Amino acid sequence: MLSVDDPFWHTHFPPNGWGCKCRVRALSVQEATKKGIAKTPAIRWVSWTHQQTGRTERIPEGIDPG
């Protein structure tokens, strides 16, 4: 279960680009347990190079770098 101060939310809180219309909804401990949500998912980092500046950064996979 991810608390509101879990580091996961630093990179995965919507909107995350591409016209994202995702939302976050708080769950009680009982709801999270019932849904099988128990721990922070692993974040896979990838390299991304800005086309105009040539600067390369590491970003979470699946997250819009903009």
N, C-alpha and C positions, 0 to 999 in steps of 0.2 A: 504494500500500500504506500502511496506516495504522499507524504505530508506536504503542506503548502510551501515549506521551505526546502524541499528536496532539490538538490542541484540539477536534476533532470529538467525542471521547469525553466532553468536559465537558457536552455537552447531549444526546448520543445513546446513553449507556450504559444498557442495560436494568436494571430494568424502567422503562418509561416511561408507566405508568398504564393505565387501561382493562383491568385484569386481565392485563397483559402477561406472557407467559411466554417472551419472547425470551431468547436467550443469546448470548454472545460467545465465539468460539473463536479461539485464536491460530493463525495460519498461518505456514508457513515462507515464505521469499522465493519459492521454487520453486512452492509451492501458490498463492500470491497471483498470481504471474505467469501461471500456467496458467488461473486463473479470470478474468483480465483486471482484477484489482483493482490500480490503479496510483496513484491520488491521492485526496486528500481531497474528498469530494463537496461541492458548494456547499450552504450552509445558507440556506434562505429564512426570513426572520424575519417574523412577523405580530404585529399588535396584539391583545391580549386584555384585556378589562375584567372585573374581579372583580365578580360580581353583588351581593355584600353590602357591599363597601367602596367600590365605584366607582373603584378604583385601576386604571389602565391600565398594562400592561407589555408588553414585546416578548418573545415566546417563539419558539422554533424551530417551524416549521410541522410539524404531526403529532405534537407532543409534548404530553402532558397537562400543563396548567399547575399541577396540584396537586402 
